[in-house]
């Protein structure tokens, strides 16, 4: 680490499940937020929260698939969080 550099951490409770595409969900949300001018910290937090919400709504769904998360159901949360930036 260079002099004066800093770092931060952000955690979610571990989910005992496997869903394909969550890395893609996170990286897409993170990149979109950065392009819109959000800070790295805000981008990480919102992207992580959005990914966790995608997993949550997928787990609650009786029609969810093993091969991906129902990200469409979590988009309203993402929109709401990005309005507050």
N, C-alpha and C positions, 0 to 999 in steps of 0.2 A: 504494500500500500504506500502511496506517496505521502509526503509530509502534508498534514492538514486535511487529508482525505477522511471521509466518514462513511459509515454504513448503517443500515438499519435492518431489522428483521420483522417479519410479519407472518403469523401462523394461523392455521385453522386446525380444528380437531381432525385427526386422521379418520378417514372413512374406510371401513373394512369392506371395500368393494373395488372392482376393477371396471373402468369404463374407457373404451377407446376414444381418442380424439380430445381428451381434456387438455393435453399440451397444446394442441392446435387452437382450442378455445382460448386458453390463457394468452398465448402469443399474439393471436389476432386482436383480442381486447387490449392488451398492453400496447401493441404497435399503434392501434387506432387512437388510443388516448394520448400517446406521445406525439403523434402527428397533429392532434388537435391542440397541443400546447400544454398538456397536463405535466406536472412534475413526475420525476421517476417514482417517487414515493407514492403519490396518488395513483399513478398508473399501475404500480404493483398491487396496491391495496384493492383497487376496484376490479382489476383483472382477476385477482385471487378470489374476491367475493363473488364475482360473476361465475367463475368456474365452480365454486362451492355450491352456488345456487343452482346451477345446471345439474350438478350431481344430486342435490336434494330433491328437486322436482322430478328427476328421473326415477329416483328410488321410491317416491310416493306414487308414481304412476303405475297403474295395473297393466298398461299396454306398452311399457318401455321395452326397449331392445337391449340386448347384451352388447351390441357393437357400437354404441354411441349414446351420447347424452341428448336429452330433449332441450337443446339450447334455446329453441324458439320460445318456450314457455318462460324463460328467464330474461328475455330481452327487455320487458318493461322495467325490471329492476336495474338493468344496465343504463337504460335511458334516464331513469330517475336519478341515478348516482352521477351521471355525466352532466345533468342540468345544474348540479350544485357546485360545479367547478368554477 
